[in-house]
Amino acid sequence: MSKHTEVKPEFFDYKHVGGRFLGLIAVAVLSFAALAVGAVWDVRQFAFSYLFAYAFFLTICMGGLFWVLVHHAVDAEWSVVVRRQLENMACLLLAMAVLFIPFIFVGRQLWTWMDRLPGEDILLDEKWPYLTNQFFWIRAGFYFLFFVVCSHLLRAFSIAQDKDGAARYTIFNRRVSFASCLLFAVCLTFAAIDWLMGLDYHWFSTMWGVYIFAGTALSSLCVLVLIITALRSAGYFQGIISMEHYHIMGKLMLSFVIFWAYIAFSQYMLIWYSNIPEETVFFLRRNTGTWWDVQILLVAGHFFVPFLLLLPNFGKKSAAFMCGMALWILLMHAVDMYQIVLPVLHKNGIQPSLLDLLALLAIGCTLAAVYLKRLGESPLFPTKDPRLAKSIALKN
């Protein structure tokens, strides 16, 4: 482990935000107010719209935690300069825990098994006691307890190292990561099963957790690219983050585009081949009406377009190109979450609702405001990490 290099810390100056912070809060408050009215008008549509938006942002925040865990577990050097933004992203899981509260009131609209009585459905009886109301909420509490404690612990040690550069904080975070990697995989997988697969408790897939993870890792990388570029355009990270870092992030994005497609195809192929009714119902529903058009869009837009554009090296060393790809992939990730959640409500085809957009605005603006508030609380990158010098001098 090399001795840390003295680099002048950079702190976020809120003059770069202006009135946008207050604007985010205003939009979030107005959107939540409109959602409340929508919930009174059509509670089922509200529940599904809110779950769609919630799943989209939750996967991004969990992805931030995943990359921090990987960074420490493999003792990565290149990601030191971008790690603080991943830590900030992961700490948004506390806000996501608070934003989970509406599901306590509308959960029965989403997870219909909650209203079923013993003996009413033999398939549900076979899944007792896992699918019981009390155990469901206990599991949700455990997931968030782990996510919040782990993310805040990793960030706390990282910030503590900014004061004296002690290598023990790097060792502490490595131990936390080793202890947390398996539990992270378990919590992500079972959260995906409980909240998304549980929308149709008859259906099951043994690859579901890996499928959601693929989108989680990819979408968080895209958000990281956008955040880093926005900060660089405001004058930060000069001489710290170079196109070499973009090149690595681009290669990782390409890898997870391929990984997502591989898992999506494998899940479809195995279910199609076995032809078990409890499994095929998921794809039969999404091959109906205009939902089939969404599947074609995902095949082309979530795989072929980013794969072909990210394959050459020249684009991965352009910040503008990488931001364009990040925005496109995030759009496809939103489409993916939409086609997971909404076909359970609208079985015959797409029926867009204003509540879909309002839910995205409400949760997105809330998280953006919390992120901006946290951004100025610590240096924008770990200033005394022992691997900082090698991260700055990165060459691919």
Secondary structure, DSSP 8 states (H G I E B T S, - for coil): -------------GGGTTTHHHHHHHHHHHHHHHHHHHHHH-HHHHHHHHHHHHHHHHHHHHHHHHHHHHHHHTT-STTHHHHHHHHHHHTTHHHHHHHTTHHHHHHHHH-GGGG--TTS-HHHHHTTTTS-HHHHHHHHHHHHHHHHHHHHHHHHHHHHHHHH--HHHHHHHHHHHHHHHHHHHHHHHHHHHHHTGGGGTT---TTHHHHHHHHHHHHHHHHHHHHHHHHHHTT-STTTS-HHHHHHHHHHHHHHHHHHHHHHHHHHHHHHHH--HHHHHHHHHHTSTTHHHHHHHHIIIIIIHHHHHHSSSGGGG-HHHHHHHHHHHHHHHHHHHHHHHGGGT-TTS----HHHHHHHHHHHHHHHHHHHHHHTTS-SS-TT-TTHHHHHT---
